[in-house]
């Protein structure tokens, strides 16, 4: 079992971390931005602008996996 960590290859560990680790951090960021909008009394448009900026990043991250799945990569 040379080249593995607990039976997983480096590529499998990296894929898991990039999928679930970054996804979890994005959810945490969602709560942070919501709290920031609430504390600053940003209003509807300000809150929309904050979540729009975060949403574009999330859509890009999710689209990467959808494209990979649809192409069979």
Buried (B, 14 or more C-beta within 10 A) or exposed (E): EEEEEEEEEEEEEEEEEEEEEEBEEBEEEBEEBBEEBEEEEBEEEEBEEBBEEBEEEBEEBEEEEEEEEEEEE
